[in-house]
Amino acid sequence: MFSFFKKKPQIEEEKKISQEEDFRDIEDLIMYFKNETGIDFFNKKEIIKNKLIIFCRKREIFSFRLLFSKILEDRYLKQELIDYLTVNETYFFRETPQIEKMIRVAKELGYKAEILCAPSSSGEEPYTIAMMLLEAGFKGSDFHIIGIDISEKIISKAFEARYNERSLHRVSDTLKEKYFTKIDEFYALKDIIKDRVSFRCVNIFDENLSALRKFDFIFSRNMMIYFDQETKIKAKNILQKLLKRPEDSIYFGHADMVS
Ligand SMILES: C[S@@+](CC[C@H](N)C(=O)[O-])C[C@H]1O[C@@H](n2cnc3c(N)ncnc32)[C@H](O)[C@@H]1O
């Protein structure tokens, strides 16, 4: 009995030593993330390091090395990390002149349009395109939009289609009234818009991407800002193959700078 009491502090001590933190080796993780997603964190190492330390501590992972080995074998943890590190900032009616241009072309092509929005984030961009098409006189049955994003969490928000005031700051009162139902502090999107858009959680570098059909128009805005030049070109070539008319242009964001 006496020896039982004596042993306990020793076990505690061993536990403490084995859980000593080591958050120095971040290079492998950043490289892995870049290879998997295209997102380049090499110039934001310190910010990412601090974010990753929080991620690890919450999960009782005591080193970046351990985190790295865990994400290689646990796809749920890998997805959690992707959800945690991706920047999903978006809002309704962002950069609308490109959408207006696409609508003019779609009218010339006979009021039919199959559109890919890659990435869609939480849905504000594809839903804006759907609203603008309806407002421009398109019938719901004449177009369909697919939104894809690498973040599973953000795709489930897109499916849910409930937004706060901040997401809608550029939506006119008339369109709010027409296309949303106010529930407490949220705006729930009506089915007339929701039905025109479907979502998938897909990484644009995944092989499954080619299983998607071909599109009349592709929007890829505010994703490539996080890629280096080589990855931008790779992503652009992948998306270009999804166009029905390969000579057409993809609509990139102004900050994406893809030549
Ligand atoms: C800033 S949001 C842009 C959303 C919207 N296109 C807009 O302009 O408002 C960037 C999105 O790109 C997604 N993303 C980053 N890398 C990706 C990849 N390899 N494949 C698919 N989506 C990716 C992120 O999850 C994030 O939701």
The ligand as a Gaussian input file, in Angstrom:
#p B3LYP/6-31G(d) Opt

LIG

0 1
 C      -11.710000      33.875000     -49.896000
 S      -12.730000      32.520000     -50.337000
 C      -13.391000      33.096000     -51.884000
 C      -14.852000      32.781000     -52.029000
 C      -15.557000      33.420000     -53.241000
 N      -15.064000      32.874000     -54.477000
 C      -15.444000      34.925000     -53.235000
 O      -14.714000      35.466000     -54.074000
 O      -16.083000      35.579000     -52.414000
 C      -11.481000      31.323000     -50.808000
 C      -11.984000      29.877000     -50.724000
 O      -11.073000      29.033000     -51.453000
 C      -11.167000      27.742000     -50.880000
 N      -10.023000      26.931000     -51.346000
 C       -8.715000      27.112000     -51.058000
 N       -7.968000      26.160000     -51.673000
 C       -8.824000      25.378000     -52.362000
 C       -8.663000      24.237000     -53.189000
 N       -7.455000      23.692000     -53.414000
 N       -9.760000      23.679000     -53.759000
 C      -11.002000      24.204000     -53.522000
 N      -11.212000      25.278000     -52.737000
 C      -10.144000      25.865000     -52.166000
 C      -11.180000      28.048000     -49.382000
 O      -11.699000      26.987000     -48.628000
 C      -12.042000      29.304000     -49.319000
 O      -13.379000      29.011000     -48.981000

